[in-house]
Amino acid sequence: MNLSKSSVETLIDLVEIKLSCVEVYDRDDSRELINLQRCKDELARMIGRAETAPAELIAIRQRGRRRGRRPSA
């Protein structure tokens, strides 16, 4: 499948917006965050941008562990 550079950049923007909205409360949220970051990295590689360092993915996981609980409703 071929996508234009402009389309890939738009998809990266959309993934970044989603990443900024995700709040990590549990393991599933952490998985979603990591999956979105991997998706962003894959899209970035398609147009020759650098990818996220593994250390940043570890930091994402740790942020999720620190929050660890859902707020009461």
C-alpha positions as CSV (number, residue, x, y, z in Angstrom):
1,M,0.0,0.0,0.0
2,N,1.4,3.4,-1.0
3,L,0.6,6.5,0.9
4,S,1.8,10.0,0.1
5,K,4.1,11.8,2.5
6,S,1.4,14.3,3.3
7,S,-1.1,11.4,4.2
8,V,1.5,9.8,6.5
9,E,2.2,13.1,8.2
10,T,-1.5,13.6,8.8
11,L,-1.8,10.1,10.2
12,I,1.2,10.8,12.5
13,D,-0.6,14.0,13.7
14,L,-3.7,12.0,14.5
15,V,-1.8,9.3,16.4
16,E,0.0,12.1,18.4
17,I,-3.3,13.6,19.3
18,K,-4.6,10.3,20.5
19,L,-1.3,9.7,22.4
20,S,-1.8,13.1,24.2
21,C,-5.4,12.1,25.2
22,V,-4.6,8.6,26.6
23,E,-4.6,8.4,30.4
24,V,-2.9,5.3,31.8
25,Y,-4.8,3.7,34.6
26,D,-4.2,0.0,34.0
27,R,-2.3,-2.5,32.0
28,D,-4.7,-2.2,29.0
29,D,-4.2,1.5,28.9
30,S,-0.4,1.0,29.0
31,R,-0.6,-1.5,26.1
32,E,-2.7,0.9,24.1
33,L,-0.2,3.7,24.7
34,I,2.7,1.5,23.6
35,N,0.8,0.3,20.6
36,L,0.1,3.9,19.5
37,Q,3.7,4.8,20.0
38,R,4.8,1.9,17.8
39,C,2.3,2.9,15.2
40,K,3.7,6.4,15.2
41,D,7.2,5.1,14.9
42,E,6.3,2.9,12.0
43,L,4.6,5.8,10.2
44,A,7.6,8.0,10.8
45,R,9.9,5.4,9.3
46,M,7.8,5.4,6.2
47,I,8.8,9.0,5.5
48,G,12.3,8.8,6.9
49,R,11.8,10.4,10.3
50,A,13.6,9.1,13.5
51,E,11.8,6.7,15.8
52,T,11.3,6.8,19.5
53,A,14.2,5.6,21.6
54,P,13.5,2.4,23.6
55,A,14.2,4.4,26.8
56,E,11.2,6.5,26.0
57,L,8.9,3.5,25.8
58,I,10.2,2.3,29.2
59,A,9.4,5.7,30.6
60,I,5.8,5.4,29.2
61,R,5.4,2.1,30.9
62,Q,6.7,3.5,34.2
63,R,4.3,6.4,34.1
64,G,1.5,3.9,33.8
65,R,2.6,2.0,36.8
66,R,2.9,5.1,39.0
67,R,-0.7,6.1,38.3
68,G,-1.9,2.6,38.7
69,R,-5.4,3.2,39.9
70,R,-8.6,4.6,38.5
71,P,-10.2,7.7,40.1
72,S,-13.5,7.0,41.9
73,A,-16.6,8.2,40.1
